[in-house]
Amino acid sequence: MRRSPQLRGVVQLIDSRHDPTNDDEQMLNFLAELGVPSIVVLTKIDKLAAAEARPRVSEIAGLLGVGDEQVIPFSAVTGHGRDELAEAILSLVAQPSWREATA
């Protein structure tokens, strides 16, 4: 990742039913240290009751130390969050390399 001139950002997938692992936290910290933009996608959001989903997003965002707006709830089954994720990825791709921003 440190050497990739084409890297625009990273999408990190986390299962919404479980708390982030130490590895999840370490990866986000690593990306933050490098200055790489990152998007957190909470997968399997369809497995949670509708009333549980929004509080769970906030809870996981808090555990990771990121804002709710940096976390996208997503379901491959229902398509929930698909458009938001696509927009976020397109926005990352449109940005100059993070290397240029930190140079």
matplotlib code that plots the C-alpha trace (Angstrom):
import matplotlib.pyplot as plt

x = [0.0, 2.8, 4.2, 1.0, 0.9, -2.7, -4.2, -7.0, -8.4, -9.4, -12.8, -12.7, -15.4, -16.6, -19.5, -22.2, -23.1, -19.8, -17.6, -14.5, -11.5, -8.1, -7.0, -9.8, -8.7, -5.0, -5.7, -7.7, -4.9, -2.3, -4.3, -4.7, -1.0, -0.3, -3.0, -4.9, -8.6, -10.8, -14.4, -15.8, -18.6, -20.7, -21.8, -24.8, -26.8, -29.9, -29.3, -30.1, -33.6, -34.4, -34.5, -31.0, -29.2, -28.8, -27.7, -25.3, -23.7, -23.1, -21.8, -19.2, -18.2, -17.6, -15.5, -13.4, -13.1, -14.7, -17.7, -21.0, -20.7, -17.6, -19.5, -21.8, -24.3, -24.5, -26.4, -25.5, -28.8, -31.2, -28.9, -29.2, -26.3, -25.3, -25.8, -24.0, -21.1, -20.9, -20.9, -18.2, -16.0, -16.5, -15.6, -12.4, -11.5, -12.0, -9.6, -5.9, -3.6, -3.4, 0.4, 0.1, -2.0, 0.6, 3.6]
y = [0.0, 2.4, 2.1, 2.0, 5.2, 4.4, 3.8, 6.3, 4.8, 1.6, 0.1, -1.9, -4.5, -5.3, -7.7, -5.5, -8.3, -8.3, -5.7, -4.7, -7.0, -5.8, -6.4, -4.1, -1.4, -1.9, -1.6, 1.6, 3.0, 2.0, 3.7, 6.8, 7.0, 6.7, 9.3, 6.9, 7.7, 4.9, 3.9, 1.4, -0.8, -2.7, -5.8, -8.1, -5.1, -7.1, -9.6, -6.9, -5.7, -2.3, -0.8, -2.2, -1.1, 2.7, 2.4, -0.4, 1.8, 4.6, 2.0, 0.6, 4.0, 5.0, 1.8, 2.6, 6.3, 7.5, 9.5, 7.9, 9.4, 7.4, 4.1, 2.7, 0.0, -2.5, -5.7, -7.7, -9.5, -6.5, -4.0, -1.6, 0.9, -0.1, 3.4, 5.1, 2.7, 3.3, 7.0, 6.9, 4.7, 7.0, 9.9, 8.2, 7.3, 10.9, 12.2, 12.7, 10.0, 10.3, 10.4, 13.7, 15.2, 14.2, 15.2]
z = [0.0, 0.8, -2.8, -4.8, -7.0, -8.0, -4.6, -3.9, -0.7, 1.0, 1.7, 4.9, 5.4, 9.0, 9.9, 11.5, 13.9, 15.7, 17.3, 15.3, 15.9, 17.0, 13.4, 12.1, 14.5, 13.6, 9.9, 10.3, 12.5, 9.9, 7.1, 9.2, 10.0, 6.2, 5.4, 3.2, 2.9, 4.1, 4.1, 6.6, 5.3, 7.8, 6.0, 6.7, 8.0, 6.8, 9.6, 12.2, 13.1, 11.6, 15.0, 15.8, 12.6, 13.2, 16.8, 15.8, 13.1, 15.7, 18.2, 15.8, 14.5, 18.2, 18.8, 15.7, 16.5, 13.3, 12.5, 11.5, 8.1, 7.4, 8.0, 5.4, 6.4, 3.6, 2.6, -0.4, 0.0, -0.1, -1.8, 1.2, 1.1, -2.5, -3.9, -1.0, -1.3, -5.1, -4.6, -1.9, -4.1, -7.1, -5.0, -3.9, -7.4, -8.6, -6.0, -6.6, -5.1, -1.4, -1.9, -3.7, -0.9, 1.7, -0.4]

ax = plt.figure().add_subplot(projection="3d")
ax.plot(x, y, z, "-o")
ax.set_aspect("equal")
plt.show()
